[in-house]
Amino acid sequence: MGASGSMRLKREWVGYSLTAPAFVWLCLTIVLPLAVMLYFSFLSAMPMGMAKPTLTLGQYQTFFEKDFYRFLTWRSITLGLYVTLTCVVVGYPAALILARLVKGRWREAVLLLVVLPFWSNALIRVFAWTMVLRTNGIIDQAVQLIAPSLSLGILYSYPAIVIGLVHSFVPYMILTCYISLQAIDDSLIEAGQALGATNFTIFRRIILPLSLPGLCVGIVLTFVPVVGSFMEPRILGGPQGIMLGTVIEDQFTEVFNWPLGAALSFTLLALVAVIFLVTSPLLRRGFRTA
């Protein structure tokens, strides 16, 4: 082996040694708990006390036998689509303006405002929305100053859930899109302008294709957690907030039926994986475009 091969092997071992602790930590904190939950999902009951659980597919069978769970699954997926689409509509233009138009200290100030929600507790943010969206809340009182007969109290409704989730996840969309948009070489845009391309053509042929990786990452980071969300639907939705995520939480915290909760969780995970598998050609094309 030559000197160059020896140096390359040494660099590889250095890379392995530096990344090994992170992989071990991920296995201990993510893979191992998921493996335990997967095992629980095949049990007939919790292995507690005098119970002697057996391996069974009954928990998964419950999901397919009861229309209630299938309805809530579809409702959760629909909520994920609504919230993700809203985050794209709100977040992508905001990221485009932030990356291409805002300069200097103003950009730093706006970025600070974008990441500011990450500095506060998620539960506090959700309860703050209850003060805003409830009847006689801040928005409702402001509207009644103009139109006393009109009330915009939408707390404990489906739109309230969407608003709370969009507020929680739109920063992810803005930041991922901003990184892709910021990385676009200005000379490409200048070349398009020099060739007489309109602003819309430049956006359609240059900016949008090159920013698709960030947009795809933002979609994934938004859709996956929203489908399984339970805090925002429970607090902001009230009776309208029953989703599969809230039912899964109840199985772990109220009913203490961990096997059913684990089975519902992995069923939802499998459905989300199927959705991304079906849409993976579009996602791969977006990454190849860049």
C-alpha positions in Angstrom: 0.0 0.0 0.0 1.4 3.4 -1.0 1.7 6.5 1.1 -1.5 8.0 -0.4 -3.5 4.8 0.4 -2.1 4.7 3.9 -3.2 8.4 4.4 -6.6 7.7 3.0 -7.1 4.7 5.3 -6.0 6.8 8.3 -8.4 9.6 7.4 -11.2 7.0 7.2 -10.4 5.6 10.6 -10.3 9.1 12.1 -13.7 9.7 10.6 -15.1 6.5 11.9 -13.7 7.2 15.4 -15.2 10.7 15.4 -18.7 9.6 14.3 -18.9 6.3 16.2 -20.0 8.0 19.5 -22.9 9.7 17.7 -24.0 6.5 16.0 -23.9 4.6 19.4 -25.9 7.4 21.0 -28.5 7.3 18.3 -28.8 3.5 18.6 -29.2 3.7 22.4 -31.7 6.6 22.3 -33.7 5.9 19.1 -33.2 2.4 17.7 -33.4 0.6 21.0 -36.5 2.3 22.3 -38.2 1.7 18.9 -37.2 -1.9 19.0 -38.8 -2.3 22.5 -42.0 -0.5 21.3 -42.1 -2.8 18.3 -41.9 -5.8 20.6 -44.7 -4.4 22.8 -46.9 -4.0 19.8 -47.0 -7.8 19.4 -47.9 -8.5 23.0 -51.4 -9.4 24.1 -51.0 -7.3 27.3 -48.5 -5.3 29.3 -45.9 -7.6 31.0 -46.7 -6.2 34.4 -47.6 -7.9 37.7 -49.1 -11.4 37.3 -49.9 -10.9 33.6 -48.4 -13.4 31.2 -48.6 -11.8 27.7 -48.3 -13.8 24.6 -47.1 -12.8 21.1 -50.1 -11.9 18.9 -51.1 -9.8 15.9 -54.3 -8.9 17.7 -53.3 -5.3 18.3 -52.8 -4.7 14.6 -55.9 -6.6 13.8 -57.8 -4.1 16.1 -56.7 -1.2 13.8 -58.1 -2.9 10.7 -61.3 -4.1 12.3 -62.5 -0.8 13.8 -63.5 2.0 11.5 -62.8 4.5 14.3 -59.1 4.0 14.0 -59.1 4.1 10.2 -61.2 7.3 10.2 -58.8 9.0 12.7 -55.8 7.9 10.6 -57.3 9.5 7.5 -58.1 12.6 9.6 -54.5 12.8 10.9 -53.1 12.5 7.4 -55.4 15.1 6.1 -54.4 17.4 8.9 -50.7 16.8 7.9 -51.5 17.7 4.3 -53.3 20.9 5.3 -50.6 22.1 7.7 -47.8 21.2 5.3 -49.4 23.0 2.4 -50.1 26.1 4.5 -46.4 26.1 5.7 -45.3 25.9 2.1 -47.5 28.8 1.1 -46.4 30.9 4.0 -42.8 29.7 4.5 -41.4 29.6 0.9 -42.3 33.2 0.0 -40.9 34.3 3.3 -37.7 32.5 2.8 -37.5 33.8 -0.8 -37.8 37.4 0.4 -35.4 36.8 3.2 -32.7 35.2 1.0 -33.0 37.4 -2.1 -34.3 40.8 -1.0 -33.5 41.4 2.7 -29.9 42.4 3.3 -27.5 43.2 6.2 -28.7 43.6 9.7 -32.4 43.4 8.7 -31.8 39.8 7.5 -30.3 39.0 10.9 -33.2 40.5 12.7 -35.7 38.6 10.7 -33.9 35.3 11.1 -33.9 36.0 14.8 -37.7 36.4 14.7 -38.0 33.2 12.8 -36.0 31.1 15.3 -37.5 32.9 18.3 -40.3 30.3 18.8 -37.7 27.6 19.3 -36.6 29.5 22.5 -39.9 29.1 24.2 -41.6 26.0 25.5 -44.0 24.4 23.0 -46.7 24.0 25.7 -46.5 27.7 26.5 -46.9 28.6 22.8 -50.0 26.5 22.4 -51.6 27.9 25.5 -50.8 31.4 24.3 -52.9 30.6 21.2 -55.9 29.8 23.4 -55.8 33.4 24.7 -55.7 34.7 21.1 -58.3 32.4 19.5 -60.9 32.1 22.2 -64.2 34.0 22.3 -63.5 37.5 23.8 -59.9 36.8 23.1 -57.4 39.3 21.7 -58.5 38.9 18.0 -62.2 38.7 18.9 -62.1 41.9 20.9 -60.2 43.7 18.2 -62.8 42.6 15.6 -65.7 43.6 17.8 -64.3 47.1 18.1 -65.0 47.4 14.4 -68.1 45.1 14.0 -69.7 44.5 17.4 -72.0 41.8 16.0 -69.1 39.7 14.6 -67.2 37.1 16.6 -64.1 35.4 15.5 -63.6 33.1 18.4 -62.4 29.9 16.8 -60.9 28.0 19.8 -61.8 24.3 19.9 -62.2 24.1 16.2 -60.3 22.5 13.3 -58.9 25.9 12.0 -57.5 26.5 15.5 -55.5 23.3 15.3 -54.2 24.2 11.9 -53.1 27.6 13.1 -51.3 26.3 16.1 -49.5 23.6 14.1 -48.5 26.1 11.4 -47.1 28.4 14.0 -45.0 25.5 15.4 -43.7 24.1 12.1 -43.4 27.1 9.7 -40.0 28.0 11.0 -38.6 24.7 9.8 -40.0 25.4 6.3 -38.5 28.9 6.3 -35.1 27.8 7.5 -34.7 24.9 5.1 -35.9 26.9 2.1 -33.8 29.8 3.1 -30.6 27.7 3.2 -31.3 26.4 -0.4 -32.2 29.8 -1.7 -29.2 31.5 -0.1 -26.9 28.9 -1.8 -28.0 29.9 -5.3 -25.2 31.6 -7.2 -26.2 35.2 -8.1 -24.4 34.9 -11.4 -27.0 32.4 -12.6 -29.7 35.0 -12.0 -27.7 37.7 -13.6 -27.1 35.5 -16.6 -30.8 35.0 -17.0 -31.5 38.7 -16.8 -28.8 39.4 -19.3 -30.5 36.9 -21.7 -33.8 38.8 -21.3 -35.6 36.4 -19.1 -38.5 37.9 -17.0 -38.6 37.6 -13.2 -41.2 34.9 -13.5 -39.0 32.9 -15.9 -36.0 33.3 -13.7 -38.0 32.0 -10.7 -39.5 29.1 -12.7 -36.3 28.0 -14.5 -33.6 28.8 -12.0 -34.7 29.7 -8.4 -37.5 27.1 -7.9 -35.6 24.1 -9.3 -32.4 24.9 -7.3 -34.4 25.4 -4.1 -36.3 22.2 -4.3 -34.0 20.2 -2.0 -34.7 22.7 0.9 -38.4 22.7 0.1 -38.5 18.8 0.1 -36.7 18.7 3.5 -39.1 21.3 4.9 -42.1 19.2 3.7 -40.7 16.1 5.4 -39.9 17.9 8.6 -43.4 19.3 8.8 -45.6 16.4 7.5 -44.1 13.6 9.6 -44.5 15.2 13.1 -47.8 16.8 12.3 -49.5 13.5 11.4 -48.7 12.2 14.9 -49.2 15.4 16.8 -51.4 15.3 19.9 -50.7 18.4 22.0 -52.0 21.0 19.6 -55.1 19.0 18.7 -55.9 18.3 22.3 -55.5 21.9 23.6 -56.7 23.9 20.6 -59.2 21.4 19.1 -61.2 20.3 22.1 -63.9 17.9 20.9 -62.8 18.6 17.3 -59.2 17.6 18.2 -59.5 13.8 18.3 -56.7 12.5 16.1 -54.9 9.3 16.0 -52.0 10.9 17.9 -54.3 11.8 20.8 -55.7 8.3 20.9 -52.2 6.9 20.9 -51.3 9.2 23.8 -54.4 8.0 25.7 -53.3 4.4 25.3 -50.0 5.1 27.0 -51.1 7.6 29.7 -54.8 6.9 30.4 -55.7 3.4 29.4 -52.3 2.0 30.0 -52.6 -0.3 27.0 -49.1 0.1 25.7 -49.4 -2.8 23.2 -52.3 -1.2 21.4 -50.6 2.2 21.5 -47.4 0.8 20.1 -49.3 -1.0 17.3 -51.2 2.2 16.4 -47.9 4.1 16.4 -46.2 1.7 14.1 -49.2 1.4 11.8 -49.2 5.2 11.4 -45.4 5.1 10.9 -45.9 2.5 8.1 -48.6 4.5 6.4 -46.3 7.6 6.4 -43.5 5.5 5.0 -45.8 4.3 2.2 -46.8 7.9 1.4 -43.1 8.9 1.1 -42.3 5.8 -0.9 -45.0 6.7 -3.4 -43.9 10.3 -3.6 -40.1 9.4 -3.5 -39.7 9.8 -7.3 -40.8 13.4 -7.0 -38.6 14.0 -4.0 -35.5 12.4 -5.7 -36.1 14.5 -8.8 -36.1 17.6 -6.6 -32.8 16.7 -5.1 -31.3 15.7 -8.5 -32.3 19.1 -9.9 -29.9 20.8 -7.5 
